[in-house]
């Protein structure tokens, strides 16, 4: 007995096959052919047609409402900017009046001059602040009206179209 060593590579063992389901054929059944009655077909077609019409109405109304909101936002933004400018103008006018007042106080030569200048400044500022308050209130009212009115009209129009 001779012991010979084989130099040929050994074949790797194949893994065991995974479990497979048995293959079945699905039986084919003859489905009876039947015709949908005309009345049912017409009813379904009417329903689909009405659904499409309603969808188009609501889509149109939603697009219009979106346009109204965009316009309203632009109007409100412009109004807020205008109001902000008025507030800045008011603050500037009040600051200038205060600096003028302090300049006059420094030029006063007596206590009676100080009282006279202060009294005149307070009367003038009271009138100015009253006018500024009215102006700012009118501007705010205008902005609110310009913003709310198109919004109200636009949504009313959109709801009428949707109905």
DRENTORKOL-3810 file (N, C-alpha, C; in nm, 4 decimals):
REM DRENTORKOL-3810
@n.u->0.0827; n.v->-0.1156; n.w->0.0000; ca.u->0.0000; ca.v->0.0000; ca.w->0.0000; c.u->0.0880; c.v->0.1229; c.w->0.0000
@n.u->0.0659; n.v->0.1871; n.w->-0.0948; ca.u->0.1467; ca.v->0.3076; ca.w->-0.1030; c.u->0.0594; c.v->0.4265; c.w->-0.0690
@n.u->0.1147; n.v->0.5094; n.w->0.0093; ca.u->0.0404; ca.v->0.6305; ca.w->0.0470; c.u->0.0831; c.v->0.7422; c.w->-0.0469
@n.u->-0.0096; n.v->0.7810; n.w->-0.1276; ca.u->0.0185; ca.v->0.8916; ca.w->-0.2176; c.u->-0.0706; c.v->1.0080; c.w->-0.1788
@n.u->-0.0112; n.v->1.1207; n.w->-0.1828; ca.u->-0.0870; ca.v->1.2402; ca.w->-0.1471; c.u->-0.1319; c.v->1.3042; c.w->-0.2774
@n.u->-0.2595; n.v->1.3319; n.w->-0.2813; ca.u->-0.3158; ca.v->1.3932; ca.w->-0.4009; c.u->-0.2982; c.v->1.5441; c.w->-0.3916
@n.u->-0.2513; n.v->1.6043; n.w->-0.5009; ca.u->-0.2316; ca.v->1.7485; ca.w->-0.5030; c.u->-0.3477; c.v->1.8195; c.w->-0.5699
@n.u->-0.4439; n.v->1.7479; n.w->-0.6144; ca.u->-0.5602; ca.v->1.8099; ca.w->-0.6801; c.u->-0.6453; c.v->1.8791; c.w->-0.5742
@n.u->-0.6946; n.v->2.0011; n.w->-0.6064; ca.u->-0.7777; ca.v->2.0709; ca.w->-0.5079; c.u->-0.9082; c.v->1.9978; c.w->-0.4856
@n.u->-0.9518; n.v->2.0019; n.w->-0.3633; ca.u->-1.0773; ca.v->1.9362; ca.w->-0.3290; c.u->-1.1924; c.v->2.0289; c.w->-0.3653
@n.u->-1.2997; n.v->1.9752; n.w->-0.4130; ca.u->-1.4191; ca.v->2.0517; ca.w->-0.4472; c.u->-1.4902; c.v->2.0916; c.w->-0.3193
@n.u->-1.5364; n.v->2.2136; n.w->-0.3174; ca.u->-1.6096; ca.v->2.2612; ca.w->-0.1989; c.u->-1.7456; c.v->2.1959; c.w->-0.1969
@n.u->-1.7915; n.v->2.1694; n.w->-0.0811; ca.u->-1.9223; ca.v->2.1065; ca.w->-0.0665; c.u->-2.0298; c.v->2.2118; c.w->-0.0889
@n.u->-2.1315; n.v->2.1778; n.w->-0.1626; ca.u->-2.2423; ca.v->2.2694; ca.w->-0.1883; c.u->-2.3320; c.v->2.2751; c.w->-0.0657
@n.u->-2.3808; n.v->2.3985; n.w->-0.0338; ca.u->-2.4718; ca.v->2.4060; ca.w->0.0814; c.u->-2.6032; c.v->2.3372; c.w->0.0483
@n.u->-2.6682; n.v->2.2957; n.w->0.1511; ca.u->-2.7962; ca.v->2.2263; ca.w->0.1330; c.u->-2.8967; c.v->2.3232; c.w->0.0735
@n.u->-2.9768; n.v->2.2814; n.w->-0.0210; ca.u->-3.0743; ca.v->2.3726; ca.w->-0.0828; c.u->-3.1741; c.v->2.4227; c.w->0.0214
@n.u->-3.2147; n.v->2.5504; n.w->0.0030; ca.u->-3.3142; ca.v->2.6100; ca.w->0.0933; c.u->-3.4476; c.v->2.5425; c.w->0.0678
@n.u->-3.5347; n.v->2.5583; n.w->0.1660; ca.u->-3.6667; ca.v->2.4964; ca.w->0.1529; c.u->-3.7445; c.v->2.5665; c.w->0.0424
@n.u->-3.7969; n.v->2.4914; n.w->-0.0449; ca.u->-3.8755; ca.v->2.5460; ca.w->-0.1543; c.u->-4.0178; c.v->2.4976; c.w->-0.1419
@n.u->-4.1091; n.v->2.5921; n.w->-0.1700; ca.u->-4.2497; ca.v->2.5542; ca.w->-0.1700; c.u->-4.2789; c.v->2.4729; c.w->-0.2944
@n.u->-4.3660; n.v->2.3802; n.w->-0.2805; ca.u->-4.4027; ca.v->2.3055; ca.w->-0.4017; c.u->-4.4736; c.v->2.3991; c.w->-0.4982
@n.u->-4.4509; n.v->2.3788; n.w->-0.6231; ca.u->-4.5097; ca.v->2.4646; ca.w->-0.7249; c.u->-4.6445; c.v->2.4090; c.w->-0.7650
@n.u->-4.7432; n.v->2.5012; n.w->-0.7514; ca.u->-4.8791; ca.v->2.4646; ca.w->-0.7896; c.u->-4.9228; c.v->2.5556; c.w->-0.9027
@n.u->-5.0023; n.v->2.5057; n.w->-0.9837; ca.u->-5.0613; ca.v->2.5892; ca.w->-1.0869; c.u->-5.1959; c.v->2.6357; c.w->-1.0374
@n.u->-5.2227; n.v->2.7637; n.w->-1.0602; ca.u->-5.3509; ca.v->2.8197; ca.w->-1.0194; c.u->-5.4531; c.v->2.7758; c.w->-1.1226
@n.u->-5.5569; n.v->2.7177; n.w->-1.0729; ca.u->-5.6579; ca.v->2.6726; ca.w->-1.1702; c.u->-5.7265; c.v->2.7921; c.w->-1.2337
@n.u->-5.7579; n.v->2.7781; n.w->-1.3559; ca.u->-5.8248; ca.v->2.8848; ca.w->-1.4292; c.u->-5.9736; c.v->2.8535; c.w->-1.4330
@n.u->-6.0464; n.v->2.9505; n.w->-1.3792; ca.u->-6.1909; ca.v->2.9354; ca.w->-1.3795; c.u->-6.2475; c.v->3.0256; c.w->-1.4877
@n.u->-6.3476; n.v->2.9778; n.w->-1.5485; ca.u->-6.4152; ca.v->3.0606; ca.w->-1.6465; c.u->-6.5063; c.v->3.1569; c.w->-1.5719
@n.u->-6.4777; n.v->3.2869; n.w->-1.5859; ca.u->-6.5597; ca.v->3.3885; ca.w->-1.5231; c.u->-6.6740; c.v->3.4170; c.w->-1.6180
@n.u->-6.7922; n.v->3.4044; n.w->-1.5648; ca.u->-6.9054; ca.v->3.4284; ca.w->-1.6547; c.u->-6.9068; c.v->3.5750; c.w->-1.6972
@n.u->-6.9332; n.v->3.5977; n.w->-1.8193; ca.u->-6.9408; ca.v->3.7338; ca.w->-1.8703; c.u->-7.0817; c.v->3.7844; c.w->-1.8477
@n.u->-7.0850; n.v->3.9013; n.w->-1.7836; ca.u->-7.2159; ca.v->3.9618; ca.w->-1.7642; c.u->-7.2049; c.v->4.1082; c.w->-1.8007
@n.u->-7.3117; n.v->4.1632; n.w->-1.8387; ca.u->-7.3138; ca.v->4.3018; ca.w->-1.8810; c.u->-7.3827; c.v->4.3849; c.w->-1.7743
@n.u->-7.3206; n.v->4.5023; n.w->-1.7453; ca.u->-7.3782; ca.v->4.5943; ca.w->-1.6477; c.u->-7.4999; c.v->4.6575; c.w->-1.7135
@n.u->-7.6093; n.v->4.6578; n.w->-1.6420; ca.u->-7.7291; ca.v->4.7195; ca.w->-1.7002; c.u->-7.7043; c.v->4.8668; c.w->-1.7347
@n.u->-7.7674; n.v->4.9127; n.w->-1.8363; ca.u->-7.7493; ca.v->5.0489; ca.w->-1.8864; c.u->-7.7817; c.v->5.1519; c.w->-1.7791
@n.u->-7.8821; n.v->5.1294; n.w->-1.7012; ca.u->-7.9218; ca.v->5.2252; ca.w->-1.5970; c.u->-7.8093; c.v->5.2422; c.w->-1.4945
@n.u->-7.7450; n.v->5.1317; n.w->-1.4549; ca.u->-7.6351; ca.v->5.1404; ca.w->-1.3595; c.u->-7.5147; c.v->5.2125; c.w->-1.4217
@n.u->-7.4874; n.v->5.1819; n.w->-1.5466; ca.u->-7.3745; ca.v->5.2450; ca.w->-1.6151; c.u->-7.3975; c.v->5.3960; c.w->-1.6248
@n.u->-7.5175; n.v->5.4374; n.w->-1.6609; ca.u->-7.5486; ca.v->5.5798; ca.w->-1.6728; c.u->-7.5390; c.v->5.6488; c.w->-1.5367
@n.u->-7.5879; n.v->5.5796; n.w->-1.4331; ca.u->-7.5811; ca.v->5.6341; ca.w->-1.2971; c.u->-7.4351; c.v->5.6548; c.w->-1.2553
@n.u->-7.3494; n.v->5.5576; n.w->-1.2822; ca.u->-7.2077; ca.v->5.5682; ca.w->-1.2468; c.u->-7.1408; c.v->5.6796; c.w->-1.3270
@n.u->-7.1727; n.v->5.6904; n.w->-1.4547; ca.u->-7.1136; ca.v->5.7949; ca.w->-1.5375; c.u->-7.1559; c.v->5.9339; c.w->-1.4901
@n.u->-7.2835; n.v->5.9480; n.w->-1.4507; ca.u->-7.3312; ca.v->6.0759; ca.w->-1.3971; c.u->-7.2569; c.v->6.1105; c.w->-1.2679
@n.u->-7.2395; n.v->6.0116; n.w->-1.1821; ca.u->-7.1686; ca.v->6.0339; ca.w->-1.0555; c.u->-7.0254; c.v->6.0783; c.w->-1.0789
@n.u->-6.9585; n.v->6.0140; n.w->-1.1729; ca.u->-6.8209; ca.v->6.0513; ca.w->-1.2046; c.u->-6.8163; c.v->6.1908; c.w->-1.2649
@n.u->-6.9091; n.v->6.2200; n.w->-1.3525; ca.u->-6.9150; ca.v->6.3522; ca.w->-1.4150; c.u->-6.9384; c.v->6.4611; c.w->-1.3107
@n.u->-7.0307; n.v->6.4371; n.w->-1.2182; ca.u->-7.0572; ca.v->6.5357; ca.w->-1.1132; c.u->-6.9362; c.v->6.5524; c.w->-1.0208
@n.u->-6.8689; n.v->6.4428; n.w->-0.9918; ca.u->-6.7505; ca.v->6.4509; ca.w->-0.9061; c.u->-6.6417; c.v->6.5349; c.w->-0.9743
@n.u->-6.6229; n.v->6.5152; n.w->-1.1042; ca.u->-6.5237; ca.v->6.5946; ca.w->-1.1774; c.u->-6.5614; c.v->6.7423; c.w->-1.1785
@n.u->-6.6891; n.v->6.7720; n.w->-1.2000; ca.u->-6.7345; ca.v->6.9119; ca.w->-1.2005; c.u->-6.7121; c.v->6.9767; c.w->-1.0641
@n.u->-6.7503; n.v->6.9048; n.w->-0.9578; ca.u->-6.7316; ca.v->6.9586; ca.w->-0.8226; c.u->-6.5834; c.v->6.9794; c.w->-0.7916
@n.u->-6.5006; n.v->6.8860; n.w->-0.8361; ca.u->-6.3567; ca.v->6.9000; ca.w->-0.8147; c.u->-6.3060; c.v->7.0256; c.w->-0.8844
@n.u->-6.3463; n.v->7.0479; n.w->-1.0064; ca.u->-6.3022; ca.v->7.1666; ca.w->-1.0809; c.u->-6.3498; c.v->7.2948; c.w->-1.0126
@n.u->-6.4730; n.v->7.2938; n.w->-0.9614; ca.u->-6.5242; ca.v->7.4116; ca.w->-0.8901; c.u->-6.4403; c.v->7.4416; c.w->-0.7661
@n.u->-6.4150; n.v->7.3379; n.w->-0.6874; ca.u->-6.3383; ca.v->7.3577; ca.w->-0.5650; c.u->-6.1935; c.v->7.3949; c.w->-0.5960
@n.u->-6.1389; n.v->7.3370; n.w->-0.6999; ca.u->-6.0027; ca.v->7.3709; ca.w->-0.7396; c.u->-5.9955; c.v->7.5180; c.w->-0.7804
@n.u->-6.0925; n.v->7.5622; n.w->-0.8592; ca.u->-6.0977; ca.v->7.7016; ca.w->-0.9022; c.u->-6.1134; c.v->7.7945; c.w->-0.7813
@n.u->-6.2015; n.v->7.7570; n.w->-0.6891; ca.u->-6.2235; ca.v->7.8389; ca.w->-0.5695; c.u->-6.0973; c.v->7.8450; c.w->-0.4839
@n.u->-6.0279; n.v->7.7335; n.w->-0.4717; ca.u->-5.9047; ca.v->7.7317; ca.w->-0.3916; c.u->-5.7963; c.v->7.8172; c.w->-0.4565
@n.u->-5.7859; n.v->7.8116; n.w->-0.5883; ca.u->-5.6873; ca.v->7.8945; ca.w->-0.6577; c.u->-5.7204; c.v->8.0429; c.w->-0.6415
@n.u->-5.8475; n.v->8.0757; n.w->-0.6500; ca.u->-5.8881; ca.v->8.2151; ca.w->-0.6331; c.u->-5.8602; c.v->8.2619; c.w->-0.4903
@n.u->-5.8897; n.v->8.1763; n.w->-0.3931; ca.u->-5.8633; ca.v->8.2122; ca.w->-0.2533; c.u->-5.7138; c.v->8.2318; c.w->-0.2304
@n.u->-5.6322; n.v->8.1507; n.w->-0.2943; ca.u->-5.4872; ca.v->8.1664; ca.w->-0.2825; c.u->-5.4427; c.v->8.2994; c.w->-0.3412
@n.u->-5.4984; n.v->8.3348; n.w->-0.4571; ca.u->-5.4652; ca.v->8.4642; ca.w->-0.5183; c.u->-5.5062; c.v->8.5799; c.w->-0.4277
@n.u->-5.6239; n.v->8.5680; n.w->-0.3676; ca.u->-5.6712; ca.v->8.6728; ca.w->-0.2766; c.u->-5.5765; c.v->8.6849; c.w->-0.1570
@n.u->-5.5331; n.v->8.5721; n.w->-0.1018; ca.u->-5.4419; ca.v->8.5758; ca.w->0.0120; c.u->-5.3084; c.v->8.6396; c.w->-0.0261
@n.u->-5.2593; n.v->8.6079; n.w->-0.1456; ca.u->-5.1329; ca.v->8.6678; ca.w->-0.1895; c.u->-5.1478; c.v->8.8194; c.w->-0.2043
@n.u->-5.2574; n.v->8.8623; n.w->-0.2652; ca.u->-5.2811; ca.v->9.0059; ca.w->-0.2812; c.u->-5.2974; c.v->9.0742; c.w->-0.1457
@n.u->-5.3691; n.v->9.0089; n.w->-0.0563; ca.u->-5.3909; ca.v->9.0645; ca.w->0.0770; c.u->-5.2596; c.v->9.0770; c.w->0.1530
@n.u->-5.1757; n.v->8.9758; n.w->0.1408; ca.u->-5.0461; ca.v->8.9809; ca.w->0.2077; c.u->-4.9636; c.v->9.0970; c.w->0.1535
@n.u->-4.9644; n.v->9.1158; n.w->0.0218; ca.u->-4.8893; ca.v->9.2256; ca.w->-0.0389; c.u->-4.9436; c.v->9.3607; c.w->0.0099
@n.u->-5.0762; n.v->9.3729; n.w->0.0161; ca.u->-5.1380; ca.v->9.4971; ca.w->0.0632; c.u->-5.1030; c.v->9.5221; c.w->0.2095
@n.u->-5.1118; n.v->9.4185; n.w->0.2905; ca.u->-5.0809; ca.v->9.4335; ca.w->0.4328; c.u->-4.9343; c.v->9.4698; c.w->0.4529
@n.u->-4.8483; n.v->9.4091; n.w->0.3750; ca.u->-4.7056; ca.v->9.4382; ca.w->0.3856; c.u->-4.6774; c.v->9.5840; c.w->0.3487
@n.u->-4.7395; n.v->9.6293; n.w->0.2399; ca.u->-4.7204; ca.v->9.7683; ca.w->0.1977; c.u->-4.7774; c.v->9.8638; c.w->0.3033
@n.u->-4.8944; n.v->9.8308; n.w->0.3579; ca.u->-4.9554; ca.v->9.9147; ca.w->0.4616; c.u->-4.8721; c.v->9.9194; c.w->0.5883
@n.u->-4.8150; n.v->9.8049; n.w->0.6256; ca.u->-4.7306; ca.v->9.8022; ca.w->0.7451; c.u->-4.6057; c.v->9.8873; c.w->0.7249
@n.u->-4.5515; n.v->9.8838; n.w->0.6032; ca.u->-4.4341; ca.v->9.9669; ca.w->0.5733; c.u->-4.4702; c.v->10.1149; c.w->0.5817
@n.u->-4.5865; n.v->10.1514; n.w->0.5284; ca.u->-4.6320; ca.v->10.2913; ca.w->0.5344; c.u->-4.6508; c.v->10.3347; c.w->0.6796
@n.u->-4.7135; n.v->10.2490; n.w->0.7588; ca.u->-4.7355; ca.v->10.2801; ca.w->0.9002; c.u->-4.6016; c.v->10.2948; c.w->0.9728
@n.u->-4.5092; n.v->10.2063; n.w->0.9431; ca.u->-4.3769; ca.v->10.2135; ca.w->1.0048; c.u->-4.3055; c.v->10.3431; c.w->0.9700
@n.u->-4.3199; n.v->10.3880; n.w->0.8442; ca.u->-4.2595; ca.v->10.5151; ca.w->0.8045; c.u->-4.3204; c.v->10.6311; c.w->0.8812
@n.u->-4.4522; n.v->10.6263; n.w->0.9004; ca.u->-4.5180; ca.v->10.7339; ca.w->0.9769; c.u->-4.4688; c.v->10.7344; c.w->1.1217
@n.u->-4.4499; n.v->10.6180; n.w->1.1798; ca.u->-4.3995; ca.v->10.6103; ca.w->1.3175; c.u->-4.2590; c.v->10.6697; c.w->1.3247
@n.u->-4.1772; n.v->10.6376; n.w->1.2260; ca.u->-4.0404; ca.v->10.6925; ca.w->1.2245; c.u->-4.0433; c.v->10.8440; c.w->1.2073
@n.u->-4.1290; n.v->10.8932; n.w->1.1179; ca.u->-4.1412; ca.v->11.0394; ca.w->1.0991; c.u->-4.1867; c.v->11.1065; c.w->1.2283
@n.u->-4.2811; n.v->11.0436; n.w->1.2967; ca.u->-4.3316; ca.v->11.0982; ca.w->1.4228; c.u->-4.2210; c.v->11.1018; c.w->1.5275
@n.u->-4.1456; n.v->10.9945; n.w->1.5378; ca.u->-4.0358; ca.v->10.9891; ca.w->1.6349; c.u->-3.9295; c.v->11.0938; c.w->1.6028
@n.u->-3.9002; n.v->11.1090; n.w->1.4740; ca.u->-3.8008; ca.v->11.2086; ca.w->1.4332; c.u->-3.8489; c.v->11.3496; c.w->1.4694
@n.u->-3.9749; n.v->11.3792; n.w->1.4406; ca.u->-4.0286; ca.v->11.5123; ca.w->1.4716; c.u->-4.0256; c.v->11.5379; c.w->1.6221
@n.u->-4.0606; n.v->11.4363; n.w->1.7004; ca.u->-4.0598; ca.v->11.4528; ca.w->1.8468; c.u->-3.9177; c.v->11.4700; c.w->1.9000
@n.u->-3.8231; n.v->11.3960; n.w->1.8428; ca.u->-3.6832; ca.v->11.4099; ca.w->1.8866; c.u->-3.6299; c.v->11.5488; c.w->1.8515
@n.u->-3.6609; n.v->11.5960; n.w->1.7313; ca.u->-3.6165; ca.v->11.7305; ca.w->1.6917; c.u->-3.6769; c.v->11.8373; c.w->1.7825
@n.u->-3.8061; n.v->11.8199; n.w->1.8161; ca.u->-3.8714; ca.v->11.9167; ca.w->1.9054; c.u->-3.8060; c.v->11.9144; c.w->2.0431
@n.u->-3.7679; n.v->11.7962; n.w->2.0913; ca.u->-3.7032; ca.v->11.7863; ca.w->2.2226; c.u->-3.5667; c.v->11.8542; c.w->2.2204
@n.u->-3.4902; n.v->11.8326; n.w->2.1125; ca.u->-3.3588; ca.v->11.8985; ca.w->2.1038; c.u->-3.3734; c.v->12.0502; c.w->2.0959
@n.u->-3.4734; n.v->12.0968; n.w->2.0211; ca.u->-3.4980; ca.v->12.2415; ca.w->2.0136; c.u->-3.5345; c.v->12.2957; c.w->2.1518
@n.u->-3.6175; n.v->12.2196; n.w->2.2233; ca.u->-3.6588; ca.v->12.2606; ca.w->2.3574; c.u->-3.5372; c.v->12.2724; c.w->2.4501
@n.u->-3.4497; n.v->12.1712; n.w->2.4489; ca.u->-3.3320; ca.v->12.1754; ca.w->2.5361; c.u->-3.2369; c.v->12.2882; c.w->2.4963
@n.u->-3.2300; n.v->12.3153; n.w->2.3664; ca.u->-3.1476; ca.v->12.4290; ca.w->2.3210; c.u->-3.2015; c.v->12.5596; c.w->2.3747
@n.u->-3.3331; n.v->12.5748; n.w->2.3730; ca.u->-3.3943; ca.v->12.6973; ca.w->2.4268; c.u->-3.3746; c.v->12.7063; c.w->2.5775
@n.u->-3.3834; n.v->12.5909; n.w->2.6455; ca.u->-3.3628; ca.v->12.5923; ca.w->2.7911; c.u->-3.2225; c.v->12.6386; c.w->2.8268
@n.u->-3.1243; n.v->12.5959; n.w->2.7496; ca.u->-2.9866; ca.v->12.6377; ca.w->2.7788; c.u->-2.9648; c.v->12.7869; c.w->2.7542
@n.u->-3.0491; n.v->12.8450; n.w->2.6709; ca.u->-3.0326; ca.v->12.9888; ca.w->2.6446; c.u->-3.1153; c.v->13.0747; c.w->2.7416
@n.u->-3.1927; n.v->13.0081; n.w->2.8289; ca.u->-3.2757; ca.v->13.0827; ca.w->2.9246; c.u->-3.1856; c.v->13.1551; c.w->3.0246
@n.u->-3.2283; n.v->13.2774; n.w->3.0582; ca.u->-3.1473; ca.v->13.3589; ca.w->3.1493; c.u->-3.2035; c.v->13.3619; c.w->3.2902
@n.u->-3.3302; n.v->13.3219; n.w->3.3058; ca.u->-3.3900; ca.v->13.3259; ca.w->3.4389; c.u->-3.4850; c.v->13.2077; c.w->3.4562
@n.u->-3.5255; n.v->13.1891; n.w->3.5803; ca.u->-3.6187; ca.v->13.0813; ca.w->3.6121; c.u->-3.7525; c.v->13.1045; c.w->3.5438
@n.u->-3.7965; n.v->13.2268; n.w->3.5330; ca.u->-3.9239; ca.v->13.2572; ca.w->3.4667; c.u->-3.9155; c.v->13.2248; c.w->3.3175
@n.u->-3.7966; n.v->13.2451; n.w->3.2555; ca.u->-3.7787; ca.v->13.2059; ca.w->3.1148; c.u->-3.7909; c.v->13.0540; c.w->3.0997
@n.u->-3.7328; n.v->12.9816; n.w->3.1950; ca.u->-3.7409; ca.v->12.8337; ca.w->3.1930; c.u->-3.8864; c.v->12.7897; c.w->3.2015
@n.u->-3.9629; n.v->12.8493; n.w->3.2909; ca.u->-4.1043; ca.v->12.8126; ca.w->3.3046; c.u->-4.1827; c.v->12.8491; c.w->3.1793
@n.u->-4.1541; n.v->12.9636; n.w->3.1231; ca.u->-4.2246; ca.v->13.0067; ca.w->3.0016; c.u->-4.1923; c.v->12.9136; c.w->2.8844
@n.u->-4.0652; n.v->12.8800; n.w->2.8673; ca.u->-4.0234; ca.v->12.7909; ca.w->2.7577; c.u->-4.0832; c.v->12.6515; c.w->2.7770
@n.u->-4.0790; n.v->12.6026; n.w->2.9006; ca.u->-4.1324; ca.v->12.4687; ca.w->2.9305; c.u->-4.2823; c.v->12.4626; c.w->2.9063
@n.u->-4.3541; n.v->12.5628; n.w->2.9501; ca.u->-4.4994; ca.v->12.5660; ca.w->2.9317; c.u->-4.5343; c.v->12.5717; c.w->2.7839
@n.u->-4.4647; n.v->12.6547; n.w->2.7094; ca.u->-4.4913; ca.v->12.6649; ca.w->2.5651; c.u->-4.4612; c.v->12.5316; c.w->2.4951
@n.u->-4.3498; n.v->12.4685; n.w->2.5356; ca.u->-4.3131; ca.v->12.3394; ca.w->2.4756; c.u->-4.4185; c.v->12.2340; c.w->2.5070
@n.u->-4.4639; n.v->12.2274; n.w->2.6305; ca.u->-4.5631; ca.v->12.1264; ca.w->2.6691; c.u->-4.6954; c.v->12.1465; c.w->2.5948
@n.u->-4.7402; n.v->12.2716; n.w->2.5805; ca.u->-4.8644; ca.v->12.2981; ca.w->2.5050; c.u->-4.8487; c.v->12.2556; c.w->2.3593
@n.u->-4.7339; n.v->12.2957; n.w->2.3026; ca.u->-4.7088; ca.v->12.2628; ca.w->2.1622; c.u->-4.7001; c.v->12.1101; c.w->2.1444
@n.u->-4.6306; n.v->12.0403; n.w->2.2322; ca.u->-4.6153; ca.v->11.8950; ca.w->2.2206; c.u->-4.7471; c.v->11.8226; c.w->2.2446
@n.u->-4.8294; n.v->11.8752; n.w->2.3341; ca.u->-4.9603; ca.v->11.8128; ca.w->2.3559; c.u->-5.0414; c.v->11.8176; c.w->2.2274
@n.u->-5.0452; n.v->11.9338; n.w->2.1628; ca.u->-5.1181; ca.v->11.9477; ca.w->2.0362; c.u->-5.0565; c.v->11.8591; c.w->1.9270
@n.u->-4.9243; n.v->11.8567; n.w->1.9234; ca.u->-4.8540; ca.v->11.7764; ca.w->1.8224; c.u->-4.8815; c.v->11.6280; c.w->1.8444
@n.u->-4.8717; n.v->11.5814; n.w->1.9678; ca.u->-4.8967; ca.v->11.4398; ca.w->1.9976; c.u->-5.0408; c.v->11.4000; c.w->1.9681
@n.u->-5.1331; n.v->11.4903; n.w->1.9937; ca.u->-5.2738; ca.v->11.4639; ca.w->1.9622; c.u->-5.2912; c.v->11.4457; c.w->1.8113
@n.u->-5.2324; n.v->11.5362; n.w->1.7351; ca.u->-5.2420; ca.v->11.5279; ca.w->1.5887; c.u->-5.1711; c.v->11.4028; c.w->1.5361
@n.u->-5.0545; n.v->11.3725; n.w->1.5939; ca.u->-4.9813; ca.v->11.2533; ca.w->1.5504; c.u->-5.0589; c.v->11.1245; c.w->1.5822
@n.u->-5.1220; n.v->11.1203; n.w->1.6975; ca.u->-5.2014; ca.v->11.0035; ca.w->1.7349; c.u->-5.3183; c.v->10.9834; c.w->1.6393
@n.u->-5.3849; n.v->11.0931; n.w->1.6059; ca.u->-5.4957; ca.v->11.0846; ca.w->1.5101; c.u->-5.4469; c.v->11.0378; c.w->1.3742
@n.u->-5.3331; n.v->11.0901; n.w->1.3309; ca.u->-5.2766; ca.v->11.0527; ca.w->1.2009; c.u->-5.2390; c.v->10.9040; c.w->1.1982
@n.u->-5.1747; n.v->10.8575; n.w->1.3050; ca.u->-5.1367; ca.v->10.7157; ca.w->1.3123; c.u->-5.2590; c.v->10.6249; c.w->1.3205
@n.u->-5.3602; n.v->10.6666; n.w->1.3945; ca.u->-5.4829; ca.v->10.5874; ca.w->1.4037; c.u->-5.5528; c.v->10.5798; c.w->1.2689
@n.u->-5.5564; n.v->10.6928; n.w->1.1969; ca.u->-5.6180; ca.v->10.6940; ca.w->1.0637; c.u->-5.5406; c.v->10.6040; c.w->0.9677
@n.u->-5.4093; n.v->10.6076; n.w->0.9764; ca.u->-5.3269; ca.v->10.5226; ca.w->0.8908; c.u->-5.3500; c.v->10.3745; c.w->0.9236
@n.u->-5.3551; n.v->10.3420; n.w->1.0506; ca.u->-5.3802; ca.v->10.2028; ca.w->1.0907; c.u->-5.5185; c.v->10.1564; c.w->1.0452
@n.u->-5.6178; n.v->10.2436; n.w->1.0578; ca.u->-5.7531; ca.v->10.2106; ca.w->1.0124; c.u->-5.7555; c.v->10.1868; c.w->0.8625
@n.u->-5.6850; n.v->10.2717; n.w->0.7891; ca.u->-5.6792; ca.v->10.2587; ca.w->0.6430; c.u->-5.6138; c.v->10.1268; c.w->0.6033
@n.u->-5.5032; n.v->10.0934; n.w->0.6690; ca.u->-5.4340; ca.v->9.9676; ca.w->0.6391; c.u->-5.5246; c.v->9.8487; c.w->0.6699
@n.u->-5.5925; n.v->9.8530; n.w->0.7824; ca.u->-5.6819; ca.v->9.7427; ca.w->0.8197; c.u->-5.7953; c.v->9.7280; c.w->0.7194
@n.u->-5.8531; n.v->9.8387; n.w->0.6782; ca.u->-5.9634; ca.v->9.8351; ca.w->0.5820; c.u->-5.9154; c.v->9.7840; c.w->0.4467
@n.u->-5.8016; n.v->9.8375; n.w->0.4001; ca.u->-5.7490; ca.v->9.7956; ca.w->0.2710; c.u->-5.7098; c.v->9.6480; c.w->0.2709
@n.u->-5.6722; n.v->9.5969; n.w->0.3853; ca.u->-5.6332; ca.v->9.4564; ca.w->0.3952; c.u->-5.7550; c.v->9.3661; c.w->0.4088
@n.u->-5.8508; n.v->9.4048; n.w->0.4890; ca.u->-5.9640; ca.v->9.3168; ca.w->0.5183; c.u->-6.0690; c.v->9.3138; c.w->0.4079
@n.u->-6.0925; n.v->9.4244; n.w->0.3429; ca.u->-6.2008; ca.v->9.4307; ca.w->0.2440; c.u->-6.1794; c.v->9.3359; c.w->0.1259
@n.u->-6.0633; n.v->9.3377; n.w->0.0602; ca.u->-6.0440; ca.v->9.2426; ca.w->-0.0499; c.u->-6.0481; c.v->9.0981; c.w->-0.0026
@n.u->-6.0006; n.v->9.0745; n.w->0.1182; ca.u->-6.0040; ca.v->8.9399; ca.w->0.1745; c.u->-6.1481; c.v->8.8929; c.w->0.1905
@n.u->-6.2309; n.v->8.9789; n.w->0.2458; ca.u->-6.3727; ca.v->8.9470; ca.w->0.2657; c.u->-6.4423; c.v->8.9230; c.w->0.1321
@n.u->-6.4214; n.v->9.0131; n.w->0.0367; ca.u->-6.4845; ca.v->9.0006; ca.w->-0.0946; c.u->-6.4345; c.v->8.8778; c.w->-0.1694
@n.u->-6.3051; n.v->8.8531; n.w->-0.1628; ca.u->-6.2464; ca.v->8.7397; ca.w->-0.2338; c.u->-6.2981; c.v->8.6068; c.w->-0.1831
@n.u->-6.3068; n.v->8.5916; n.w->-0.0521; ca.u->-6.3565; ca.v->8.4654; ca.w->0.0023; c.u->-6.5064; c.v->8.4484; c.w->-0.0240
@n.u->-6.5792; n.v->8.5563; n.w->-0.0195; ca.u->-6.7232; ca.v->8.5476; ca.w->-0.0518; c.u->-6.7412; c.v->8.5032; c.w->-0.1960
@n.u->-6.6608; n.v->8.5597; n.w->-0.2850; ca.u->-6.6693; ca.v->8.5234; ca.w->-0.4266; c.u->-6.6272; c.v->8.3781; c.w->-0.4470
@n.u->-6.5225; n.v->8.3357; n.w->-0.3801; ca.u->-6.4756; ca.v->8.1970; ca.w->-0.3935; c.u->-6.5790; c.v->8.0983; c.w->-0.3413
@n.u->-6.6456; n.v->8.1317; n.w->-0.2331; ca.u->-6.7455; ca.v->8.0419; ca.w->-0.1769; c.u->-6.8697; c.v->8.0341; c.w->-0.2673
@n.u->-6.9028; n.v->8.1459; n.w->-0.3315; ca.u->-7.0161; ca.v->8.1441; ca.w->-0.4244; c.u->-6.9871; c.v->8.0532; c.w->-0.5428
@n.u->-6.8639; n.v->8.0589; n.w->-0.5916; ca.u->-6.8263; ca.v->7.9741; ca.w->-0.7042; c.u->-6.8228; c.v->7.8270; c.w->-0.6636
@n.u->-6.7817; n.v->7.7999; n.w->-0.5421; ca.u->-6.7717; ca.v->7.6615; ca.w->-0.4949; c.u->-6.9090; c.v->7.6018; c.w->-0.4690
@n.u->-7.0056; n.v->7.6854; n.w->-0.4361; ca.u->-7.1386; ca.v->7.6350; ca.w->-0.4007; c.u->-7.2181; c.v->7.5931; c.w->-0.5230
END
